Amino acid sequence: MHSSRPMIALAASALLSACTMMTPGSQAPPAGQAACIAAAARYYKVAPETIAVASSQLGMSATLYEVTLRHGPSGRQAKCTVDQNGTVTGVAPIR
């Protein structure tokens, strides 16, 4: 007879991970993330498809988001600041 404990543990793990997800509105909107990718591509002079969003969160201001980006081939990272309308206010390398 097989124990159902592994399935219960798996279900509990899934439930806990769902609880730790960011709440809606705590991440930059998709258009803002896309604008950050484009801005970082211009900054690094690389193709936009080589840049991925590593994280996104509400910044210190309730109207600005901080998006951390990573250039796949080089591993370089940048922080992008974007507002809720998708206007990029800055891109800076993370050292």
N, CA, C and O atoms as a Tinker XYZ file with bonds, in Angstrom:
   380  protein
     1  N      0.845000   -1.175000    0.000000    73     2
     2  CA     0.000000    0.000000    0.000000    64     1     3
     3  C      0.894000    1.243000    0.000000    63     2     4     5
     4  O      1.849000    1.323000    0.773000    81     3
     5  N      0.587000    2.199000   -0.857000    73     3     6
     6  CA     1.391000    3.405000   -0.971000    64     5     7
     7  C      0.880000    4.472000   -0.023000    63     6     8     9
     8  O     -0.322000    4.607000    0.208000    81     7
     9  N      1.808000    5.214000    0.511000    73     7    10
    10  CA     1.456000    6.297000    1.431000    64     9    11
    11  C      1.013000    7.523000    0.635000    63    10    12    13
    12  O      1.538000    7.777000   -0.449000    81    11
    13  N      0.078000    8.264000    1.146000    73    11    14
    14  CA    -0.371000    9.488000    0.484000    64    13    15
    15  C      0.385000   10.708000    1.014000    63    14    16    17
    16  O      0.106000   11.837000    0.611000    81    15
    17  N      1.340000   10.479000    1.915000    73    15    18
    18  CA     2.089000   11.606000    2.488000    64    17    19
    19  C      2.856000   12.404000    1.447000    63    18    20    21
    20  O      2.836000   13.633000    1.513000    81    19
    21  N      3.543000   11.768000    0.474000    73    19    22
    22  CA     4.234000   12.586000   -0.527000    64    21    23
    23  C      3.284000   13.494000   -1.302000    63    22    24    25
    24  O      3.640000   14.630000   -1.616000    81    23
    25  N      2.099000   13.019000   -1.611000    73    23    26
    26  CA     1.127000   13.846000   -2.339000    64    25    27
    27  C      0.639000   15.000000   -1.473000    63    26    28    29
    28  O      0.443000   16.111000   -1.966000    81    27
    29  N      0.442000   14.740000   -0.189000    73    27    30
    30  CA     0.013000   15.802000    0.725000    64    29    31
    31  C      1.111000   16.848000    0.851000    63    30    32    33
    32  O      0.833000   18.047000    0.852000    81    31
    33  N      2.358000   16.400000    0.957000    73    31    34
    34  CA     3.479000   17.331000    1.054000    64    33    35
    35  C      3.591000   18.168000   -0.213000    63    34    36    37
    36  O      3.852000   19.369000   -0.145000    81    35
    37  N      3.396000   17.541000   -1.365000    73    35    38
    38  CA     3.452000   18.256000   -2.635000    64    37    39
    39  C      2.339000   19.299000   -2.715000    63    38    40    41
    40  O      2.579000   20.423000   -3.154000    81    39
    41  N      1.148000   18.945000   -2.304000    73    39    42
    42  CA     0.018000   19.879000   -2.317000    64    41    43
    43  C      0.278000   21.039000   -1.356000    63    42    44    45
    44  O     -0.010000   22.191000   -1.682000    81    43
    45  N      0.815000   20.742000   -0.186000    73    43    46
    46  CA     1.115000   21.795000    0.793000    64    45    47
    47  C      2.186000   22.728000    0.258000    63    46    48    49
    48  O      2.110000   23.940000    0.458000    81    47
    49  N      3.190000   22.172000   -0.425000    73    47    50
    50  CA     4.250000   22.983000   -1.004000    64    49    51
    51  C      3.694000   23.914000   -2.079000    63    50    52    53
    52  O      4.074000   25.082000   -2.152000    81    51
    53  N      2.806000   23.402000   -2.901000    73    51    54
    54  CA     2.191000   24.227000   -3.955000    64    53    55
    55  C      1.359000   25.344000   -3.345000    63    54    56    57
    56  O      1.360000   26.469000   -3.844000    81    55
    57  N      0.658000   25.037000   -2.281000    73    55    58
    58  CA    -0.164000   26.042000   -1.616000    64    57    59
    59  C      0.707000   27.125000   -0.999000    63    58    60    61
    60  O      0.382000   28.308000   -1.098000    81    59
    61  N      1.806000   26.739000   -0.364000    73    59    62
    62  CA     2.699000   27.718000    0.231000    64    61    63
    63  C      3.346000   28.592000   -0.830000    63    62    64    65
    64  O      3.480000   29.800000   -0.633000    81    63
    65  N      3.747000   28.007000   -1.948000    73    63    66
    66  CA     4.364000   28.820000   -2.991000    64    65    67
    67  C      3.349000   29.782000   -3.587000    63    66    68    69
    68  O      3.721000   30.880000   -4.000000    81    67
    69  N      2.094000   29.407000   -3.641000    73    67    70
    70  CA     1.054000   30.322000   -4.125000    64    69    71
    71  C      0.892000   31.494000   -3.181000    63    70    72    73
    72  O      0.586000   32.604000   -3.617000    81    71
    73  N      1.091000   31.264000   -1.901000    73    71    74
    74  CA     0.964000   32.341000   -0.912000    64    73    75
    75  C      2.111000   33.331000   -1.002000    63    74    76    77
    76  O      1.948000   34.490000   -0.620000    81    75
    77  N      3.269000   32.906000   -1.498000    73    75    78
    78  CA     4.418000   33.801000   -1.538000    64    77    79
    79  C      4.513000   34.571000   -2.847000    63    78    80    81
    80  O      5.429000   35.376000   -3.017000    81    79
    81  N      3.596000   34.345000   -3.765000    73    79    82
    82  CA     3.615000   35.079000   -5.024000    64    81    83
    83  C      3.312000   36.545000   -4.761000    63    82    84    85
    84  O      2.612000   36.883000   -3.806000    81    83
    85  N      3.848000   37.418000   -5.621000    73    83    86
    86  CA     3.597000   38.843000   -5.470000    64    85    87
    87  C      2.126000   39.134000   -5.738000    63    86    88    89
    88  O      1.497000   38.496000   -6.582000    81    87
    89  N      1.600000   40.084000   -5.023000    73    87    90
    90  CA     0.210000   40.459000   -5.215000    64    89    91
    91  C      0.077000   41.306000   -6.476000    63    90    92    93
    92  O      1.030000   41.977000   -6.873000    81    91
    93  N     -1.091000   41.284000   -7.106000    73    91    94
    94  CA    -1.288000   42.103000   -8.300000    64    93    95
    95  C     -0.975000   43.566000   -8.007000    63    94    96    97
    96  O     -1.324000   44.087000   -6.947000    81    95
    97  N     -0.322000   44.212000   -8.946000    73    95    98
    98  CA     0.033000   45.611000   -8.767000    64    97    99
    99  C      1.393000   45.804000   -8.131000    63    98   100   101
   100  O      1.892000   46.929000   -8.077000    81    99
   101  N      2.010000   44.730000   -7.643000    73    99   102
   102  CA     3.321000   44.873000   -7.017000    64   101   103
   103  C      4.444000   44.691000   -8.033000    63   102   104   105
   104  O      5.612000   44.891000   -7.701000    81   103
   105  N      4.109000   44.317000   -9.262000    73   103   106
   106  CA     5.089000   44.187000  -10.334000    64   105   107
   107  C      4.797000   45.225000  -11.409000    63   106   108   109
   108  O      3.660000   45.664000  -11.582000    81   107
   109  N      5.841000   45.603000  -12.120000    73   107   110
   110  CA     5.650000   46.535000  -13.233000    64   109   111
   111  C      4.725000   45.894000  -14.260000    63   110   112   113
   112  O      4.817000   44.691000  -14.507000    81   111
   113  N      3.837000   46.679000  -14.860000    73   111   114
   114  CA     2.960000   46.146000  -15.901000    64   113   115
   115  C      3.797000   45.600000  -17.062000    63   114   116   117
   116  O      4.937000   46.022000  -17.254000    81   115
   117  N      3.237000   44.665000  -17.835000    73   115   118
   118  CA     3.972000   44.088000  -18.965000    64   117   119
   119  C      4.543000   45.139000  -19.921000    63   118   120   121
   120  O      5.662000   44.988000  -20.412000    81   119
   121  N      3.783000   46.195000  -20.182000    73   119   122
   122  CA     4.278000   47.248000  -21.087000    64   121   123
   123  C      5.497000   47.941000  -20.488000    63   122   124   125
   124  O      6.421000   48.307000  -21.215000    81   123
   125  N      5.509000   48.121000  -19.187000    73   123   126
   126  CA     6.655000   48.731000  -18.509000    64   125   127
   127  C      7.870000   47.831000  -18.546000    63   126   128   129
   128  O      8.990000   48.302000  -18.739000    81   127
   129  N      7.656000   46.535000  -18.362000    73   127   130
   130  CA     8.762000   45.589000  -18.433000    64   129   131
   131  C      9.347000   45.567000  -19.844000    63   130   132   133
   132  O     10.565000   45.526000  -20.017000    81   131
   133  N      8.474000   45.594000  -20.848000    73   131   134
   134  CA     8.937000   45.611000  -22.243000    64   133   135
   135  C      9.714000   46.893000  -22.541000    63   134   136   137
   136  O     10.719000   46.857000  -23.251000    81   135
   137  N      9.255000   48.018000  -22.006000    73   135   138
   138  CA     9.963000   49.284000  -22.204000    64   137   139
   139  C     11.341000   49.235000  -21.547000    63   138   140   141
   140  O     12.306000   49.777000  -22.085000    81   139
   141  N     11.432000   48.590000  -20.392000    73   139   142
   142  CA    12.721000   48.447000  -19.713000    64   141   143
   143  C     13.667000   47.570000  -20.531000    63   142   144   145
   144  O     14.855000   47.872000  -20.644000    81   143
   145  N     13.150000   46.502000  -21.092000    73   143   146
   146  CA    13.983000   45.627000  -21.932000    64   145   147
   147  C     14.529000   46.420000  -23.114000    63   146   148   149
   148  O     15.713000   46.326000  -23.435000    81   147
   149  N     13.671000   47.193000  -23.756000    73   147   150
   150  CA    14.104000   47.999000  -24.906000    64   149   151
   151  C     15.151000   49.032000  -24.488000    63   150   152   153
   152  O     16.138000   49.238000  -25.194000    81   151
   153  N     14.936000   49.680000  -23.347000    73   151   154
   154  CA    15.886000   50.687000  -22.866000    64   153   155
   155  C     17.233000   50.057000  -22.521000    63   154   156   157
   156  O     18.280000   50.624000  -22.834000    81   155
   157  N     17.215000   48.905000  -21.887000    73   155   158
   158  CA    18.461000   48.222000  -21.544000    64   157   159
   159  C     19.182000   47.742000  -22.798000    63   158   160   161
   160  O     20.412000   47.771000  -22.853000    81   159
   161  N     18.439000   47.307000  -23.797000    73   159   162
   162  CA    19.050000   46.875000  -25.058000    64   161   163
   163  C     19.773000   48.050000  -25.715000    63   162   164   165
   164  O     20.872000   47.891000  -26.248000    81   163
   165  N     19.155000   49.224000  -25.676000    73   163   166
   166  CA    19.820000   50.412000  -26.224000    64   165   167
   167  C     21.052000   50.760000  -25.391000    63   166   168   169
   168  O     22.100000   51.095000  -25.942000    81   167
   169  N     20.930000   50.684000  -24.078000    73   167   170
   170  CA    22.027000   51.017000  -23.168000    64   169   171
   171  C     23.240000   50.118000  -23.420000    63   170   172   173
   172  O     24.369000   50.597000  -23.521000    81   171
   173  N     22.988000   48.801000  -23.521000    73   171   174
   174  CA    24.069000   47.838000  -23.722000    64   173   175
   175  C     24.413000   47.605000  -25.195000    63   174   176   177
   176  O     25.384000   46.919000  -25.513000    81   175
   177  N     23.599000   48.187000  -26.098000    73   175   178
   178  CA    23.785000   48.009000  -27.544000    64   177   179
   179  C     23.750000   46.530000  -27.926000    63   178   180   181
   180  O     24.642000   46.013000  -28.598000    81   179
   181  N     22.679000   45.870000  -27.469000    73   179   182
   182  CA    22.468000   44.442000  -27.768000    64   181   183
   183  C     21.030000   44.258000  -28.250000    63   182   184   185
   184  O     20.213000   45.174000  -28.154000    81   183
   185  N     20.735000   43.086000  -28.760000    73   183   186
   186  CA    19.377000   42.773000  -29.215000    64   185   187
   187  C     18.444000   42.621000  -28.010000    63   186   188   189
   188  O     18.819000   42.004000  -27.013000    81   187
   189  N     17.244000   43.175000  -28.094000    73   187   190
   190  CA    16.299000   43.086000  -26.973000    64   189   191
   191  C     15.968000   41.653000  -26.559000    63   190   192   193
   192  O     15.714000   41.386000  -25.385000    81   191
   193  N     15.971000   40.725000  -27.531000    73   191   194
   194  CA    15.615000   39.346000  -27.194000    64   193   195
   195  C     16.677000   38.645000  -26.356000    63   194   196   197
   196  O     16.450000   37.531000  -25.884000    81   195
   197  N     17.844000   39.285000  -26.161000    73   195   198
   198  CA    18.886000   38.696000  -25.318000    64   197   199
   199  C     18.780000   39.168000  -23.866000    63   198   200   201
   200  O     19.592000   38.789000  -23.022000    81   199
   201  N     17.775000   39.996000  -23.585000    73   199   202
   202  CA    17.587000   40.538000  -22.241000    64   201   203
   203  C     16.304000   39.969000  -21.648000    63   202   204   205
   204  O     15.272000   39.901000  -22.314000    81   203
   205  N     16.387000   39.566000  -20.393000    73   203   206
   206  CA    15.226000   38.995000  -19.700000    64   205   207
   207  C     14.998000   39.739000  -18.389000    63   206   208   209
   208  O     15.926000   40.285000  -17.793000    81   207
   209  N     13.749000   39.748000  -17.959000    73   207   210
   210  CA    13.394000   40.322000  -16.661000    64   209   211
   211  C     13.745000   39.303000  -15.583000    63   210   212   213
   212  O     13.243000   38.180000  -15.595000    81   211
   213  N     14.611000   39.701000  -14.653000    73   211   214
   214  CA    14.984000   38.827000  -13.535000    64   213   215
   215  C     14.009000   39.005000  -12.370000    63   214   216   217
   216  O     13.658000   38.045000  -11.684000    81   215
   217  N     13.577000   40.257000  -12.160000    73   215   218
   218  CA    12.594000   40.531000  -11.112000    64   217   219
   219  C     11.951000   41.874000  -11.384000    63   218   220   221
   220  O     12.461000   42.684000  -12.158000    81   219
   221  N     10.826000   42.092000  -10.736000    73   219   222
   222  CA    10.095000   43.342000  -10.881000    64   221   223
   223  C      9.345000   43.585000   -9.586000    63   222   224   225
   224  O      8.693000   42.686000   -9.054000    81   223
   225  N      9.443000   44.809000   -9.083000    73   223   226
   226  CA     8.755000   45.123000   -7.826000    64   225   227
   227  C      8.428000   46.604000   -7.753000    63   226   228   229
   228  O      8.999000   47.425000   -8.471000    81   227
   229  N      7.519000   46.916000   -6.889000    73   227   230
   230  CA     7.174000   48.304000   -6.626000    64   229   231
   231  C      8.363000   48.961000   -5.949000    63   230   232   233
   232  O      8.923000   48.404000   -5.006000    81   231
   233  N      8.754000   50.132000   -6.414000    73   231   234
   234  CA     9.911000   50.825000   -5.860000    64   233   235
   235  C      9.562000   51.606000   -4.606000    63   234   236   237
   236  O      8.516000   51.392000   -3.995000    81   235
   237  N     10.445000   52.505000   -4.236000    73   235   238
   238  CA    10.259000   53.312000   -3.032000    64   237   239
   239  C      9.044000   54.236000   -3.169000    63   238   240   241
   240  O      8.373000   54.543000   -2.184000    81   239
   241  N      8.775000   54.666000   -4.381000    73   239   242
   242  CA     7.614000   55.503000   -4.644000    64   241   243
   243  C      6.455000   54.606000   -5.057000    63   242   244   245
   244  O      6.666000   53.582000   -5.707000    81   243
   245  N      5.267000   54.968000   -4.696000    73   243   246
   246  CA     4.095000   54.165000   -5.045000    64   245   247
   247  C      3.782000   54.221000   -6.536000    63   246   248   249
   248  O      2.910000   53.492000   -7.009000    81   247
   249  N      4.483000   55.082000   -7.288000    73   247   250
   250  CA     4.203000   55.218000   -8.710000    64   249   251
   251  C      5.338000   54.719000   -9.597000    63   250   252   253
   252  O      5.221000   54.760000  -10.821000    81   251
   253  N      6.432000   54.250000   -9.003000    73   251   254
   254  CA     7.567000   53.758000   -9.779000    64   253   255
   255  C      7.865000   52.296000   -9.463000    63   254   256   257
   256  O      7.735000   51.851000   -8.323000    81   255
   257  N      8.259000   51.577000  -10.476000    73   255   258
   258  CA     8.636000   50.171000  -10.335000    64   257   259
   259  C     10.116000   50.026000  -10.618000    63   258   260   261
   260  O     10.684000   50.779000  -11.409000    81   259
   261  N     10.742000   49.052000   -9.965000    73   259   262
   262  CA    12.129000   48.706000  -10.232000    64   261   263
   263  C     12.153000   47.342000  -10.916000    63   262   264   265
   264  O     11.646000   46.355000  -10.381000    81   263
   265  N     12.743000   47.304000  -12.094000    73   263   266
   266  CA    12.812000   46.070000  -12.867000    64   265   267
   267  C     14.292000   45.692000  -12.996000    63   266   268   269
   268  O     15.098000   46.471000  -13.504000    81   267
   269  N     14.631000   44.508000  -12.537000    73   267   270
   270  CA    15.995000   44.015000  -12.676000    64   269   271
   271  C     16.059000   43.178000  -13.945000    63   270   272   273
   272  O     15.255000   42.269000  -14.153000    81   271
   273  N     17.027000   43.502000  -14.782000    73   271   274
   274  CA    17.175000   42.858000  -16.085000    64   273   275
   275  C     18.511000   42.129000  -16.155000    63   274   276   277
   276  O     19.477000   42.504000  -15.491000    81   275
   277  N     18.544000   41.082000  -16.969000    73   275   278
   278  CA    19.781000   40.310000  -17.142000    64   277   279
   279  C     20.017000   40.062000  -18.622000    63   278   280   281
   280  O     19.136000   39.584000  -19.338000    81   279
   281  N     21.231000   40.398000  -19.070000    73   279   282
   282  CA    21.634000   40.108000  -20.439000    64   281   283
   283  C     22.169000   38.684000  -20.450000    63   282   284   285
   284  O     23.207000   38.404000  -19.851000    81   283
   285  N     21.468000   37.790000  -21.125000    73   283   286
   286  CA    21.791000   36.367000  -21.099000    64   285   287
   287  C     23.216000   36.005000  -21.478000    63   286   288   289
   288  O     23.894000   35.333000  -20.701000    81   287
   289  N     23.699000   36.428000  -22.648000    73   287   290
   290  CA    25.036000   36.007000  -23.065000    64   289   291
   291  C     26.167000   36.479000  -22.148000    63   290   292   293
   292  O     27.122000   35.735000  -21.925000    81   291
   293  N     26.078000   37.688000  -21.619000    73   291   294
   294  CA    27.175000   38.227000  -20.804000    64   293   295
   295  C     26.928000   38.084000  -19.304000    63   294   296   297
   296  O     27.869000   38.125000  -18.512000    81   295
   297  N     25.660000   37.916000  -18.914000    73   295   298
   298  CA    25.334000   37.850000  -17.490000    64   297   299
   299  C     25.241000   39.216000  -16.829000    63   298   300   301
   300  O     24.953000   39.306000  -15.636000    81   299
   301  N     25.481000   40.286000  -17.591000    73   299   302
   302  CA    25.391000   41.634000  -17.010000    64   301   303
   303  C     23.963000   41.913000  -16.558000    63   302   304   305
   304  O     22.998000   41.457000  -17.170000    81   303
   305  N     23.855000   42.668000  -15.478000    73   303   306
   306  CA    22.542000   43.027000  -14.957000    64   305   307
   307  C     22.389000   44.538000  -14.905000    63   306   308   309
   308  O     23.364000   45.279000  -14.780000    81   307
   309  N     21.142000   44.973000  -15.004000    73   307   310
   310  CA    20.825000   46.397000  -14.915000    64   309   311
   311  C     19.527000   46.559000  -14.140000    63   310   312   313
   312  O     18.686000   45.661000  -14.103000    81   311
   313  N     19.386000   47.710000  -13.528000    73   311   314
   314  CA    18.149000   48.058000  -12.833000    64   313   315
   315  C     17.491000   49.155000  -13.660000    63   314   316   317
   316  O     18.126000   50.145000  -14.025000    81   315
   317  N     16.223000   48.963000  -13.946000    73   315   318
   318  CA    15.443000   49.924000  -14.723000    64   317   319
   319  C     14.322000   50.456000  -13.835000    63   318   320   321
   320  O     13.683000   49.699000  -13.105000    81   319
   321  N     14.094000   51.748000  -13.905000    73   319   322
   322  CA    12.989000   52.361000  -13.187000    64   321   323
   323  C     11.953000   52.790000  -14.212000    63   322   324   325
   324  O     12.274000   53.451000  -15.200000    81   323
   325  N     10.702000   52.404000  -13.965000    73   323   326
   326  CA     9.632000   52.671000  -14.923000    64   325   327
   327  C      8.363000   53.034000  -14.154000    63   326   328   329
   328  O      8.127000   52.518000  -13.062000    81   327
   329  N      7.550000   53.923000  -14.724000    73   327   330
   330  CA     6.297000   54.275000  -14.055000    64   329   331
   331  C      5.161000   53.369000  -14.531000    63   330   332   333
   332  O      5.363000   52.512000  -15.391000    81   331
   333  N      3.985000   53.561000  -13.977000    73   331   334
   334  CA     2.839000   52.700000  -14.290000    64   333   335
   335  C      2.354000   52.867000  -15.721000    63   334   336   337
   336  O      1.581000   52.043000  -16.208000    81   335
   337  N      2.798000   53.928000  -16.409000    73   335   338
   338  CA     2.414000   54.149000  -17.803000    64   337   339
   339  C      3.422000   53.571000  -18.783000    63   338   340   341
   340  O      3.223000   53.659000  -19.994000    81   339
   341  N      4.507000   52.977000  -18.277000    73   339   342
   342  CA     5.522000   52.403000  -19.144000    64   341   343
   343  C      6.613000   53.366000  -19.548000    63   342   344   345
   344  O      7.379000   53.082000  -20.469000    81   343
   345  N      6.698000   54.508000  -18.871000    73   343   346
   346  CA     7.744000   55.481000  -19.174000    64   345   347
   347  C      8.977000   55.153000  -18.337000    63   346   348   349
   348  O      8.935000   55.178000  -17.107000    81   347
   349  N     10.072000   54.845000  -19.025000    73   347   350
   350  CA    11.327000   54.520000  -18.352000    64   349   351
   351  C     11.964000   55.820000  -17.857000    63   350   352   353
   352  O     12.118000   56.781000  -18.610000    81   351
   353  N     12.326000   55.825000  -16.582000    73   351   354
   354  CA    12.967000   57.008000  -16.012000    64   353   355
   355  C     14.461000   56.817000  -15.821000    63   354   356   357
   356  O     15.172000   57.773000  -15.511000    81   355
   357  N     14.949000   55.588000  -16.003000    73   355   358
   358  CA    16.387000   55.371000  -15.897000    64   357   359
   359  C     16.774000   53.912000  -16.021000    63   358   360   361
   360  O     16.004000   53.011000  -15.690000    81   359
   361  N     17.996000   53.700000  -16.508000    73   359   362
   362  CA    18.606000   52.371000  -16.566000    64   361   363
   363  C     20.026000   52.531000  -16.018000    63   362   364   365
   364  O     20.773000   53.415000  -16.439000    81   363
   365  N     20.378000   51.667000  -15.078000    73   363   366
   366  CA    21.718000   51.724000  -14.487000    64   365   367
   367  C     22.252000   50.312000  -14.314000    63   366   368   369
   368  O     21.515000   49.405000  -13.930000    81   367
   369  N     23.547000   50.127000  -14.601000    73   367   370
   370  CA    24.125000   48.789000  -14.424000    64   369   371
   371  C     24.193000   48.442000  -12.946000    63   370   372   373
   372  O     24.355000   49.312000  -12.090000    81   371
   373  N     24.066000   47.151000  -12.666000    73   371   374
   374  CA    24.237000   46.637000  -11.303000    64   373   375
   375  C     25.658000   46.094000  -11.257000    63   374   376   377
   376  O     26.028000   45.243000  -12.066000    81   375
   377  N     26.436000   46.571000  -10.334000    73   375   378
   378  CA    27.836000   46.148000  -10.236000    64   377   379
   379  C     28.006000   45.135000   -9.143000    63   378   380
   380  O     29.117000   44.660000   -8.909000    81   379
